[in-house]
Amino acid sequence: MSTTQSERLRELLEPLVTSQGLDLEEIEVDSVGRKRVLRVVVDSDTGADLDLIADVSRALSAKLDETNAMGEGEYTLEVGTPGAERPLTEHRHYVRAMDRLVKFQLSEGGELVARILKVDDEGVDTEVPGVKGRKATARRIAFDDIVRARVQVEFSRKDNKKEEEA
């Protein structure tokens, strides 16, 4: 998809997504045989439930049909939220990932897996989990030192809130 088409689709669809209280995270057009698939990824600070995704999907579909922005050929519209292991590319993504485990690729080289505790304009305060009985350690990471960051899936994490209440 050309940058011009991507920008045009973003300009067309972003106001509809924003009017629903969501952020337009990504637009992607893929060819699947003779059909095209338009994938729209939306998110918000509080997440998006299925009813809201369905409302956004209907609004986007109507706008695309009304403007003929996808042309005459067939296409499928898919609207969803970022996956569980989403990359963090914007400040708001780091804020939404607070209290989540994240794998950072650092500009100094190497990787670090740590939990985001706090986010400000310059970077993130993290807690690096202890290994083999050692205590967790705090570490500050400046945004300038982060090459890439991606949320990690945790299958066996203990719920800290339940532990604190006990």
N, C-alpha and C positions, 0 to 999 in steps of 0.2 A: 504494500500500500504506500502510495507516495505521501511525502510529508504534507503536501498541500491538501490532499484528501483527508488525512488524519486531522489536520488543523480545522478543516471545514466541518468535519463530523463533530469534533470537540466543541467548536463554537455553536453548532446547532443543538447539541444534546446537553451540554453542561448546564444551561439555565433550567432545563426541566429537572435534572438530577438535583441541582441545588435547591430548587423550589420544594423538594421533598425532604430537605434537611440532610442531604447526603453529599459526599464529595465524589466527583468523577475521578477515579484513580487511573483507569487505563481503557484505551480503545484499541481493538485489534481486529483486522479483517484477514481471514484465512480462506484460501480456496480449497474446497474438498470436492474433487471431481469437477462437475459442472456447477455445483452450488458454491456459494460463498457463505461464510459464517462471520457474523459481526458479534464479537465478544465485548461486552461493556462491564467493567468492574467498578463497583461502587462501595463506599464504606462511610462510616461516621464514628464519632467518639463513643457512641453508645451501641454501635453495631446496627444491623438491619435484619428484621425478621422477614419471614417468607411473604407475609401480606404486603409489606412495604416494597419488597423486591418485585412482586407481581404488579403493584400499582405503577412502579417506575417502568417496568417492562411494557405495560399497556400504553403509557404516555409516550415512551420512546418509539414504539411501533407505529403509533398514530402519526407522530411527527415525521418519521422516516417515510411513511406512505404518502403523507400530505406534500412533502417537499421533493419526493423522488430522489433523495440524496444518495441512495444506493444504486440508482440506475434501474434499467428495465429487467435485468436478470434476477433469478430467484436468489434469495438469501435467507438465512436463519439468524434470528436475533437471540443471543444468550446473554442474560443479565445475571450477575452474581456478585459475590463478595470475594475479597482476596483469600487465598488458601491459608491453611494453618501455618505453613512455613513461609509466610510472606517476606519478601525483601523489604527492608526499611530504607526508603529513599528520601522521604520528606520529614521535616521536624515533627509534623503531626503523627507520623507513623511511630516515631520513638515514644511520643506521649501515649499513644494507644497501646504500646507494648510494655508499659510500666508493669512491673511485677512478673514479667515473662522472662524466660531464659532465651538468650540471644547469642548466636555465634557471630563474632566480629572478626573480619579480616583487617589487620592493622597495617598502616603505611610503613611502619618500622619493620614489617615482616612478621610472619606468624599469625596464629589465630588465638582467640580467647573466647571461652564460653562463660558468660556471666549473666546475672539477673539484673535488669534495669530497675533501679530504686528511685531515681529522680532524673528529670530532664530539665535543662534550662537552655538559654540561647547559645551557649558555647559548647555544650557537650552533655554527657550522661555520667551519673554516679552509679556504679555497679557493685554487686557483691559476687565475688568469684567463689563458687562452692569449694569447700574443703575436700581434700582427697585422702582416703584411708585414715579417717578419724581426725584429721586436722580441721581446725576452725576455718570458717569462710573468712575471706579478706575483702576489704573495700578497695575499689580502684576507680579513679576518675579517668574518663576517656573523652578527649576533645573531638568534636565532629571532624576537624581537619585531619585527625589521625585515623579515621575510619575509612577504609577503602570500600568495604561491603559489610552489610549486617543483615542477618536473617533470623527470624523467630524460629525457635526449636520446639518441636512437639515433646511434651512431657507426659508419659503414660503413668508414672507412679509417684507423682508429686503429692506430698501431704498438704492438706488444706490448712494453711497457717491460721486462718480466722477461727476454725473449729478448735484448733489446739489452744489458741489464746483464750477462748471462752471456757475451756475445761478447767 
